[in-house]
Amino acid sequence: MIAFLVGVASAIVATALVALFGQYLPMHIKTWLTTGLSRALHSGIDRVYKDEENAANDILADASRSRQVRILSIRGFRLTSPERPLSKLLSRENSYDLLEIMISPPDSLAATSRAQGFAESALTYGDRVFYLQDVAKSINVLVAASRNNDRIHVRLHQQCESFRLLITDRNLYLSFFPKGKSASTSPVYRIRNDTLLYHAFVAHYSWVRDQQSDECIGYVTVKDGNDMPYQTLISPEQASGHLSDKSWVFVDCRFVLGQAAIGQDSYLRQHIAGAIYADLERDLSGPVIPGVSGRHPLPNKTDFVTSMSRLGIDSSTQVVAYDESSGAMAAARLWWLLKWAGHDAVAVLDGGFAAWQSANLPTTAGYQSVADKVFVGHFRPELVISTDELHAASTNSMCVIDSRASDRYRGENETIDHIAGHIPGALSMPFTENTTLNGKFRSREELMARFDDVRKTESECPVVFYCGSGVTAAHNVLAYTYTYSDVPRLYAGSWSEWINDSGRPIATGQERL
């Protein structure tokens, strides 16, 4: 504790002097002054970088030579660019034994009790809303990184912390952001491993790591790959290694619109060994309200929680959802519902049951039962948009995507709903274009090319997907999440709910972004 306070006090004195006179000094003088003062105070700071970009090469070089890399961050990381150093730390090329990343709010326990010097003088942050949005995006990118690196495990963890800190075996990199600043505009301080301050921060990191509080953050650590959660797609080969894993549940979601019995009949004839069946209309949808709801309204939250408990799912369960092939009917629907309910460890089997059979993986017949578990829903209303919200929104304020076949979108061949056309301003992006002819998802590069124009508008116009009844639109949501890690909004009522009110506008023909 004394070491920590001495080190922090040294850094604060140096930083305070620079902050006081910094506006009158050029950058190289500020850097020299901060480094010189820190050394004079024995803080151990031996280099100051203008910003994260300037520190990138040294950070990556240190990390590549380290067996352990540990990171704490206040507001998350801007990981969307593959060129950022923290993005590169998550790549396959690194061979460290341990990678830990913790993300936490600026008003956390550690910030207010263990490091009051930084919390009061240097750590002046923006509002909590910005923090929550940033952390949500960061966690999504970390999840995507885990999918590409079988040594990275991502889970939610109860934890807290105080400032941006990156610890390698040789050095420690520290940055803190005054209000309105970010990693791209704030200095990064390098601290040697043979100094008091280095060991003080390492001790502080360990203290933070061991805390248990009510503050939930994203937490990443390198594992052997056996307990890594999958959160978008999983291959048959990856999934087959977990057939005997008691913490994994395989759910057969096969369904044929207009022929409700076919899905369960197919399951009873042959299914993945140990899989249980979930029916689109009984388990994954609520009751239809004529003239009000769409054809597959969202299930009542309590009913959905009961269904998931009956399927043997709880907070520790990795769920694998599959259907006959592409995931559109209705594995992606279960995937989305679980995301909506706050359960991230769910993935769709890429290529479905057809791919499983092609790989000659274990199957069985007959009804499969599992022991009930207690599923607790933490529902995320921000993933859904209602009919009233969508109707009230300006066509310029949202990027609305129609996931149906192009001819139905144009109003030329409506075979299911009683009115043809689309929501005015919506763009046509049929869900069938997410996959190849064998039902497997296209590569991220191909999907990025597909969604790129939509993605460019997202900062100004949130993306909303819909379809005929809210089922196949989930396939587009899955593809988009697989590509960018962000989960866009779903208009669950979709076209079949929109057309219930004659006062809602309808368009036909083609529209462009």
Secondary structure, DSSP 8 states (H G I E B T S, - for coil): -HHHHHHHHHHHHHHHHHHHHGGGS-HHHHHHHHHHHHHHTT--EEEEESSHHHHHHHHHHHHHT-SEEEEEESS----SSTTSHHHHTTSTT---SEEEEEE--TT-HIIIII-HHHHHHT-----HHHHHHHHHHHHHHHHHHHHH-TTEEEEEEE----SEEEE-SSEEEEE---TT--TTTS-EEEEETTSHHHHHHHHHHHHHHH---S-EEEEEEE--STT----SEE-HHHHHTTTT-TTEEEEE----TT-THHHHHHHHH-EETT-EE--TTTTSS----TTTS-SS----HHHHHHHHHHTT--TT-EEEEE-SSSSTTTHHHHHHHHHHTT---EEEETTHHHHHHHTT--EE-S--------------GGGB--HHHHHHS-TTT-EEEE-S-HHHHHTS--SSSSS--B-TT-EE--GGGGB-TTS-B--HHHHHHHHHHHHHTTTTS-EEEE-SSSSTHHHHHHHHHHHHS---EE-SSHHHHHTTSTTS--B-S----
